[in-house]
Amino acid sequence: MQYEGSCHCGRIAFTVQADEPVTEVIDCNCSLCRRRRGGLLWFAAREALALSSDPAQLATYQFHKHHLQHHYCAQCGIAPFSEGVDPRSGQAMVAVNVRCLPGVALDGLTVTAFNGADA
């Protein structure tokens, strides 16, 4: 399956490939997610995401251990995805905010809480 996503104003647009429909997401309580993002995260290999807009439109924020590059739009403030390395496999990965994927029905998702505040 292919999903199209973007920030609110559309300056950051992307597609992401999934082997099957997105049905399970993570709700993180780290300080960034709790205070600003409020996203529901779905993880994929980095090569599954293709940016279809100018990479210069990505603003990036890092905090705490600086393991993730949290990308957001400097115009509208929406954070559609983050990039990092899966600590278990060492592979490049993305954490996609499924709230930025209009093709995903949010009411049918299984949401798992993640204690990012203590990670």
mmCIF file of the C-alpha atoms, coordinates in Angstrom:
data_MODEL
# 
_entry.id   MODEL 
# 
loop_
_atom_site.group_PDB 
_atom_site.id 
_atom_site.type_symbol 
_atom_site.label_atom_id 
_atom_site.label_alt_id 
_atom_site.label_comp_id 
_atom_site.label_asym_id 
_atom_site.label_entity_id 
_atom_site.label_seq_id 
_atom_site.pdbx_PDB_ins_code 
_atom_site.Cartn_x 
_atom_site.Cartn_y 
_atom_site.Cartn_z 
_atom_site.occupancy 
_atom_site.B_iso_or_equiv 
_atom_site.pdbx_formal_charge 
_atom_site.auth_seq_id 
_atom_site.auth_comp_id 
_atom_site.auth_asym_id 
_atom_site.auth_atom_id 
_atom_site.pdbx_PDB_model_num 
ATOM 1   C CA . MET A 1 1   ? 0.000   0.000  0.000  1.00 0.00 ? 1   MET A CA 1 
ATOM 2   C CA . GLN A 1 2   ? 1.085   3.539  -0.629 1.00 0.00 ? 2   GLN A CA 1 
ATOM 3   C CA . TYR A 1 3   ? -0.025  6.443  1.531  1.00 0.00 ? 3   TYR A CA 1 
ATOM 4   C CA . GLU A 1 4   ? 0.314   10.098 0.659  1.00 0.00 ? 4   GLU A CA 1 
ATOM 5   C CA . GLY A 1 5   ? 0.956   12.550 3.452  1.00 0.00 ? 5   GLY A CA 1 
ATOM 6   C CA . SER A 1 6   ? 1.758   16.162 4.126  1.00 0.00 ? 6   SER A CA 1 
ATOM 7   C CA . CYS A 1 7   ? 1.907   18.904 6.685  1.00 0.00 ? 7   CYS A CA 1 
ATOM 8   C CA . HIS A 1 8   ? -1.136  21.193 6.953  1.00 0.00 ? 8   HIS A CA 1 
ATOM 9   C CA . CYS A 1 9   ? -0.025  23.770 4.375  1.00 0.00 ? 9   CYS A CA 1 
ATOM 10  C CA . GLY A 1 10  ? 1.421   21.165 1.974  1.00 0.00 ? 10  GLY A CA 1 
ATOM 11  C CA . ARG A 1 11  ? 4.991   22.483 1.869  1.00 0.00 ? 11  ARG A CA 1 
ATOM 12  C CA . ILE A 1 12  ? 6.153   19.096 3.156  1.00 0.00 ? 12  ILE A CA 1 
ATOM 13  C CA . ALA A 1 13  ? 4.656   16.281 1.087  1.00 0.00 ? 13  ALA A CA 1 
ATOM 14  C CA . PHE A 1 14  ? 5.658   12.634 0.952  1.00 0.00 ? 14  PHE A CA 1 
ATOM 15  C CA . THR A 1 15  ? 4.591   9.109  0.140  1.00 0.00 ? 15  THR A CA 1 
ATOM 16  C CA . VAL A 1 16  ? 5.212   6.097  2.318  1.00 0.00 ? 16  VAL A CA 1 
ATOM 17  C CA . GLN A 1 17  ? 4.989   2.436  1.360  1.00 0.00 ? 17  GLN A CA 1 
ATOM 18  C CA . ALA A 1 18  ? 3.466   -0.128 3.716  1.00 0.00 ? 18  ALA A CA 1 
ATOM 19  C CA . ASP A 1 19  ? 3.409   -3.889 3.284  1.00 0.00 ? 19  ASP A CA 1 
ATOM 20  C CA . GLU A 1 20  ? -0.095  -3.929 4.758  1.00 0.00 ? 20  GLU A CA 1 
ATOM 21  C CA . PRO A 1 21  ? -2.629  -1.347 5.917  1.00 0.00 ? 21  PRO A CA 1 
ATOM 22  C CA . VAL A 1 22  ? -1.627  0.801  8.885  1.00 0.00 ? 22  VAL A CA 1 
ATOM 23  C CA . THR A 1 23  ? -3.669  -0.516 11.810 1.00 0.00 ? 23  THR A CA 1 
ATOM 24  C CA . GLU A 1 24  ? -1.382  -0.130 14.840 1.00 0.00 ? 24  GLU A CA 1 
ATOM 25  C CA . VAL A 1 25  ? 0.210   3.080  16.105 1.00 0.00 ? 25  VAL A CA 1 
ATOM 26  C CA . ILE A 1 26  ? 2.129   4.384  19.091 1.00 0.00 ? 26  ILE A CA 1 
ATOM 27  C CA . ASP A 1 27  ? 0.972   7.239  21.324 1.00 0.00 ? 27  ASP A CA 1 
ATOM 28  C CA . CYS A 1 28  ? 4.128   8.606  22.964 1.00 0.00 ? 28  CYS A CA 1 
ATOM 29  C CA . ASN A 1 29  ? 4.169   10.707 26.145 1.00 0.00 ? 29  ASN A CA 1 
ATOM 30  C CA . CYS A 1 30  ? 7.651   12.230 25.749 1.00 0.00 ? 30  CYS A CA 1 
ATOM 31  C CA . SER A 1 31  ? 7.845   15.961 26.355 1.00 0.00 ? 31  SER A CA 1 
ATOM 32  C CA . LEU A 1 32  ? 7.687   16.787 22.628 1.00 0.00 ? 32  LEU A CA 1 
ATOM 33  C CA . CYS A 1 33  ? 4.736   14.535 21.810 1.00 0.00 ? 33  CYS A CA 1 
ATOM 34  C CA . ARG A 1 34  ? 2.844   15.522 24.944 1.00 0.00 ? 34  ARG A CA 1 
ATOM 35  C CA . ARG A 1 35  ? 3.341   19.260 24.553 1.00 0.00 ? 35  ARG A CA 1 
ATOM 36  C CA . ARG A 1 36  ? 3.451   19.893 20.842 1.00 0.00 ? 36  ARG A CA 1 
ATOM 37  C CA . ARG A 1 37  ? 3.032   17.072 18.419 1.00 0.00 ? 37  ARG A CA 1 
ATOM 38  C CA . GLY A 1 38  ? 0.145   14.957 19.716 1.00 0.00 ? 38  GLY A CA 1 
ATOM 39  C CA . GLY A 1 39  ? 0.751   12.559 16.840 1.00 0.00 ? 39  GLY A CA 1 
ATOM 40  C CA . LEU A 1 40  ? 0.073   8.887  16.455 1.00 0.00 ? 40  LEU A CA 1 
ATOM 41  C CA . LEU A 1 41  ? 3.247   7.223  15.235 1.00 0.00 ? 41  LEU A CA 1 
ATOM 42  C CA . TRP A 1 42  ? 3.724   4.381  12.769 1.00 0.00 ? 42  TRP A CA 1 
ATOM 43  C CA . PHE A 1 43  ? 7.230   3.090  12.126 1.00 0.00 ? 43  PHE A CA 1 
ATOM 44  C CA . ALA A 1 44  ? 8.739   1.999  8.817  1.00 0.00 ? 44  ALA A CA 1 
ATOM 45  C CA . ALA A 1 45  ? 12.122  1.537  7.178  1.00 0.00 ? 45  ALA A CA 1 
ATOM 46  C CA . ARG A 1 46  ? 13.554  4.862  5.997  1.00 0.00 ? 46  ARG A CA 1 
ATOM 47  C CA . GLU A 1 47  ? 13.546  3.724  2.376  1.00 0.00 ? 47  GLU A CA 1 
ATOM 48  C CA . ALA A 1 48  ? 9.747   3.343  2.556  1.00 0.00 ? 48  ALA A CA 1 
ATOM 49  C CA . LEU A 1 49  ? 9.354   7.147  2.699  1.00 0.00 ? 49  LEU A CA 1 
ATOM 50  C CA . ALA A 1 50  ? 9.896   9.329  -0.343 1.00 0.00 ? 50  ALA A CA 1 
ATOM 51  C CA . LEU A 1 51  ? 9.834   13.087 0.059  1.00 0.00 ? 51  LEU A CA 1 
ATOM 52  C CA . SER A 1 52  ? 7.944   14.671 -2.851 1.00 0.00 ? 52  SER A CA 1 
ATOM 53  C CA . SER A 1 53  ? 8.635   18.260 -1.885 1.00 0.00 ? 53  SER A CA 1 
ATOM 54  C CA . ASP A 1 54  ? 11.816  20.314 -1.603 1.00 0.00 ? 54  ASP A CA 1 
ATOM 55  C CA . PRO A 1 55  ? 13.941  18.997 1.312  1.00 0.00 ? 55  PRO A CA 1 
ATOM 56  C CA . ALA A 1 56  ? 14.746  22.631 2.147  1.00 0.00 ? 56  ALA A CA 1 
ATOM 57  C CA . GLN A 1 57  ? 11.176  22.919 3.470  1.00 0.00 ? 57  GLN A CA 1 
ATOM 58  C CA . LEU A 1 58  ? 12.040  20.559 6.356  1.00 0.00 ? 58  LEU A CA 1 
ATOM 59  C CA . ALA A 1 59  ? 12.904  22.203 9.631  1.00 0.00 ? 59  ALA A CA 1 
ATOM 60  C CA . THR A 1 60  ? 14.431  19.828 12.168 1.00 0.00 ? 60  THR A CA 1 
ATOM 61  C CA . TYR A 1 61  ? 14.451  19.694 15.940 1.00 0.00 ? 61  TYR A CA 1 
ATOM 62  C CA . GLN A 1 62  ? 16.423  17.362 18.203 1.00 0.00 ? 62  GLN A CA 1 
ATOM 63  C CA . PHE A 1 63  ? 16.267  17.034 21.966 1.00 0.00 ? 63  PHE A CA 1 
ATOM 64  C CA . HIS A 1 64  ? 17.241  14.776 24.865 1.00 0.00 ? 64  HIS A CA 1 
ATOM 65  C CA . LYS A 1 65  ? 19.661  12.164 23.459 1.00 0.00 ? 65  LYS A CA 1 
ATOM 66  C CA . HIS A 1 66  ? 19.515  13.553 19.882 1.00 0.00 ? 66  HIS A CA 1 
ATOM 67  C CA . HIS A 1 67  ? 18.708  10.101 18.453 1.00 0.00 ? 67  HIS A CA 1 
ATOM 68  C CA . LEU A 1 68  ? 15.806  11.340 16.323 1.00 0.00 ? 68  LEU A CA 1 
ATOM 69  C CA . GLN A 1 69  ? 15.521  14.144 13.815 1.00 0.00 ? 69  GLN A CA 1 
ATOM 70  C CA . HIS A 1 70  ? 12.007  15.485 14.321 1.00 0.00 ? 70  HIS A CA 1 
ATOM 71  C CA . HIS A 1 71  ? 11.029  17.151 11.052 1.00 0.00 ? 71  HIS A CA 1 
ATOM 72  C CA . TYR A 1 72  ? 8.372   19.832 10.927 1.00 0.00 ? 72  TYR A CA 1 
ATOM 73  C CA . CYS A 1 73  ? 7.149   22.581 8.640  1.00 0.00 ? 73  CYS A CA 1 
ATOM 74  C CA . ALA A 1 74  ? 8.470   26.032 9.522  1.00 0.00 ? 74  ALA A CA 1 
ATOM 75  C CA . GLN A 1 75  ? 5.364   27.557 7.912  1.00 0.00 ? 75  GLN A CA 1 
ATOM 76  C CA . CYS A 1 76  ? 2.465   25.681 9.570  1.00 0.00 ? 76  CYS A CA 1 
ATOM 77  C CA . GLY A 1 77  ? 4.305   23.918 12.422 1.00 0.00 ? 77  GLY A CA 1 
ATOM 78  C CA . ILE A 1 78  ? 3.022   20.410 11.691 1.00 0.00 ? 78  ILE A CA 1 
ATOM 79  C CA . ALA A 1 79  ? 5.460   17.530 12.310 1.00 0.00 ? 79  ALA A CA 1 
ATOM 80  C CA . PRO A 1 80  ? 4.705   14.814 9.736  1.00 0.00 ? 80  PRO A CA 1 
ATOM 81  C CA . PHE A 1 81  ? 7.622   12.458 10.450 1.00 0.00 ? 81  PHE A CA 1 
ATOM 82  C CA . SER A 1 82  ? 10.884  11.874 12.284 1.00 0.00 ? 82  SER A CA 1 
ATOM 83  C CA . GLU A 1 83  ? 13.993  9.979  11.235 1.00 0.00 ? 83  GLU A CA 1 
ATOM 84  C CA . GLY A 1 84  ? 16.398  7.897  13.241 1.00 0.00 ? 84  GLY A CA 1 
ATOM 85  C CA . VAL A 1 85  ? 17.961  4.484  13.685 1.00 0.00 ? 85  VAL A CA 1 
ATOM 86  C CA . ASP A 1 86  ? 16.095  1.507  15.107 1.00 0.00 ? 86  ASP A CA 1 
ATOM 87  C CA . PRO A 1 87  ? 18.096  0.667  18.263 1.00 0.00 ? 87  PRO A CA 1 
ATOM 88  C CA . ARG A 1 88  ? 17.257  -3.040 17.916 1.00 0.00 ? 88  ARG A CA 1 
ATOM 89  C CA . SER A 1 89  ? 18.332  -3.523 14.292 1.00 0.00 ? 89  SER A CA 1 
ATOM 90  C CA . GLY A 1 90  ? 20.594  -0.556 13.558 1.00 0.00 ? 90  GLY A CA 1 
ATOM 91  C CA . GLN A 1 91  ? 18.527  0.163  10.427 1.00 0.00 ? 91  GLN A CA 1 
ATOM 92  C CA . ALA A 1 92  ? 17.439  3.655  9.356  1.00 0.00 ? 92  ALA A CA 1 
ATOM 93  C CA . MET A 1 93  ? 13.760  4.193  10.136 1.00 0.00 ? 93  MET A CA 1 
ATOM 94  C CA . VAL A 1 94  ? 11.009  6.792  10.098 1.00 0.00 ? 94  VAL A CA 1 
ATOM 95  C CA . ALA A 1 95  ? 8.267   7.486  12.601 1.00 0.00 ? 95  ALA A CA 1 
ATOM 96  C CA . VAL A 1 96  ? 5.348   8.790  10.545 1.00 0.00 ? 96  VAL A CA 1 
ATOM 97  C CA . ASN A 1 97  ? 2.612   10.833 12.187 1.00 0.00 ? 97  ASN A CA 1 
ATOM 98  C CA . VAL A 1 98  ? -0.445  9.022  10.811 1.00 0.00 ? 98  VAL A CA 1 
ATOM 99  C CA . ARG A 1 99  ? -2.544  12.108 11.531 1.00 0.00 ? 99  ARG A CA 1 
ATOM 100 C CA . CYS A 1 100 ? -0.749  13.475 8.443  1.00 0.00 ? 100 CYS A CA 1 
ATOM 101 C CA . LEU A 1 101 ? -1.931  10.549 6.281  1.00 0.00 ? 101 LEU A CA 1 
ATOM 102 C CA . PRO A 1 102 ? -5.492  11.328 5.118  1.00 0.00 ? 102 PRO A CA 1 
ATOM 103 C CA . GLY A 1 103 ? -5.867  7.763  3.813  1.00 0.00 ? 103 GLY A CA 1 
ATOM 104 C CA . VAL A 1 104 ? -5.690  6.261  7.313  1.00 0.00 ? 104 VAL A CA 1 
ATOM 105 C CA . ALA A 1 105 ? -8.972  5.992  9.246  1.00 0.00 ? 105 ALA A CA 1 
ATOM 106 C CA . LEU A 1 106 ? -7.998  7.064  12.749 1.00 0.00 ? 106 LEU A CA 1 
ATOM 107 C CA . ASP A 1 107 ? -11.053 5.570  14.449 1.00 0.00 ? 107 ASP A CA 1 
ATOM 108 C CA . GLY A 1 108 ? -10.036 2.026  13.454 1.00 0.00 ? 108 GLY A CA 1 
ATOM 109 C CA . LEU A 1 109 ? -6.484  2.125  14.806 1.00 0.00 ? 109 LEU A CA 1 
ATOM 110 C CA . THR A 1 110 ? -5.135  0.097  17.693 1.00 0.00 ? 110 THR A CA 1 
ATOM 111 C CA . VAL A 1 111 ? -3.244  2.607  19.842 1.00 0.00 ? 111 VAL A CA 1 
ATOM 112 C CA . THR A 1 112 ? -0.442  1.484  22.147 1.00 0.00 ? 112 THR A CA 1 
ATOM 113 C CA . ALA A 1 113 ? 0.915   3.853  24.783 1.00 0.00 ? 113 ALA A CA 1 
ATOM 114 C CA . PHE A 1 114 ? 4.706   4.295  24.856 1.00 0.00 ? 114 PHE A CA 1 
ATOM 115 C CA . ASN A 1 115 ? 6.394   5.783  27.904 1.00 0.00 ? 115 ASN A CA 1 
ATOM 116 C CA . GLY A 1 116 ? 8.811   8.066  26.061 1.00 0.00 ? 116 GLY A CA 1 
ATOM 117 C CA . ALA A 1 117 ? 8.986   10.326 29.109 1.00 0.00 ? 117 ALA A CA 1 
ATOM 118 C CA . ASP A 1 118 ? 11.124  7.703  30.857 1.00 0.00 ? 118 ASP A CA 1 
ATOM 119 C CA . ALA A 1 119 ? 13.085  6.527  27.816 1.00 0.00 ? 119 ALA A CA 1 
# 
